[in-house]
Amino acid sequence: MHIRKDIPAVSLSEAQRTVDHWIRTVGVRYFSPLTNMAVLAEETGEVARIMARRYGDQSFKAGENDNLADELADLLWVTIAIANQCDIDLTEAFTANLRKKTERDAQRHVNNPKLQSEDK
């Protein structure tokens, strides 16, 4: 993964504040939560389309967007917007989720024979 050295890393808290500020100034106001859920589904579909064409059996159509990074950033943006609307601190949520996965899956993946082979 390439991380630009001239751009400082952004924490989840900073990202939430940045998205909130942008939405309230440039974007005027938040879309309704239901609209943001629809946008999340739309952006997920755009990521799926690129993945299907890059790694699946489909090919890109002429002029079709192949910018996976931009589409993932769109997904992150709307996820952050929804978290802001629902008063969710993503740092706390991510930390709790990581703890849950670590405890639940402590042995699950290392004991999964499907994950033992690198040739898949």
Secondary structure by P-SEA (a helix, b strand, c coil): cccccccccccaaaaaaaaaaaaaccccccccaaaaaaaaaaaaaaaaaaaaaacccccccccccccaaaaaaaaaaaaaaaaaaacccaaaaaaaaaaaaaaaaccccccccccccccc
